């Protein structure tokens, strides 16, 4: 009988120890979850995912090129005007060019690279 009570006491102590260990792991996991749900950490993780994804990077670059091209074309073609119709035309032109350039940026990049190669090619000496 004494053996059984000793075994039971040992088992209870071991179970309490395991329970305390699991409680500590649960607390750590809870603190990690709370930290990951803070707005700053959510933004950090989203930014890291954006930086890590080459497809998203490529899309951002294409969109930035499109927006810049649209803005510059509006400034060149319409300029600084006070005419509301010209302003509206400029905005429509800007967004149209930005959309077209962003959509076909790979084609534009390759054409630009071909033009650069053509003009930068060393001339043959006869």
C-alpha positions in Angstrom: 0.0 0.0 0.0 2.9 2.3 0.8 4.4 1.7 -2.6 1.2 2.7 -4.3 0.9 6.0 -2.4 4.6 6.8 -3.1 4.0 6.1 -6.8 0.9 8.3 -6.8 2.7 11.1 -5.0 5.5 10.9 -7.5 3.0 11.0 -10.4 1.2 14.0 -8.9 4.5 15.9 -8.4 5.5 15.0 -12.0 2.1 16.0 -13.4 2.3 19.3 -11.4 5.7 20.0 -12.8 4.6 19.3 -16.4 1.5 21.5 -15.8 3.7 24.4 -14.6 6.0 24.0 -17.6 3.1 24.0 -20.0 1.6 27.1 -18.2 5.0 28.9 -18.8 5.0 27.9 -22.5 1.4 29.1 -22.8 2.2 32.4 -21.2 5.2 32.9 -23.6 2.9 32.0 -26.6 0.3 34.5 -25.4 2.9 37.3 -25.1 4.2 36.5 -28.6 0.6 36.6 -29.9 0.0 40.0 -28.2 3.3 41.4 -29.6 2.5 40.2 -33.1 -1.0 41.9 -33.0 0.4 45.3 -32.2 -0.2 47.7 -35.1 3.5 48.5 -35.5 4.4 44.8 -35.7 1.6 44.2 -38.1 3.0 46.9 -40.4 6.5 45.6 -40.0 5.5 42.1 -41.0 3.4 43.4 -43.9 6.3 45.5 -45.1 8.7 42.5 -44.8 6.3 40.4 -46.9 6.2 43.1 -49.5 10.0 43.4 -49.6 10.4 39.6 -49.8 8.0 39.1 -52.6 9.6 39.8 -56.0 6.2 40.0 -57.7 4.9 42.8 -55.4 8.2 44.6 -55.8 7.9 44.5 -59.5 4.3 45.7 -59.4 5.3 48.6 -57.2 8.1 49.6 -59.5 5.9 49.4 -62.5 3.2 51.5 -60.8 5.7 54.1 -59.7 7.1 54.3 -63.2 3.6 54.7 -64.6 2.6 57.4 -62.1 5.8 59.4 -62.7 5.4 59.1 -66.5 1.8 60.3 -66.2 2.7 63.2 -64.0 5.6 64.3 -66.3 3.5 64.0 -69.4 0.8 66.1 -67.8 3.3 68.8 -66.9 4.9 68.8 -70.4 1.6 68.7 -72.4 -0.7 70.8 -70.3 1.6 72.8 -68.1 0.4 75.2 -65.5 -3.0 76.4 -66.6 -5.9 78.0 -65.0 -8.4 76.7 -67.5 -10.6 74.1 -65.9 -11.1 72.2 -69.1 -7.4 71.9 -69.7 -6.9 70.9 -66.1 -9.5 68.1 -66.5 -7.8 67.1 -69.8 -4.5 67.0 -68.0 -5.7 64.8 -65.2 -7.4 62.4 -67.6 -4.2 62.3 -69.7 -2.1 61.7 -66.6 -4.1 58.8 -65.4 -4.4 57.3 -68.9 -0.7 57.4 -69.5 0.0 56.1 -66.0 -2.3 53.2 -66.6 -0.9 52.3 -70.0 2.7 52.6 -68.8 2.1 50.6 -65.6 0.3 47.9 -67.6 2.9 47.6 -70.4 6.0 48.5 -68.4 7.9 45.3 -69.3 7.5 46.0 -73.0 8.6 49.6 -72.5 11.6 48.5 -70.4 12.7 46.0 -73.1 12.2 48.6 -75.8 14.2 51.2 -73.8 17.0 48.7 -73.2 17.2 47.9 -76.9 17.4 51.6 -77.8 20.1 52.1 -75.2 22.1 49.2 -76.6 21.7 50.5 -80.1 23.0 54.0 -79.2 25.7 52.8 -76.8 27.0 50.2 -79.2 30.7 51.0 -80.1 31.1 52.2 -83.6 33.0 50.0 -86.0 36.3 51.5 -87.3 36.8 50.9 -91.0 
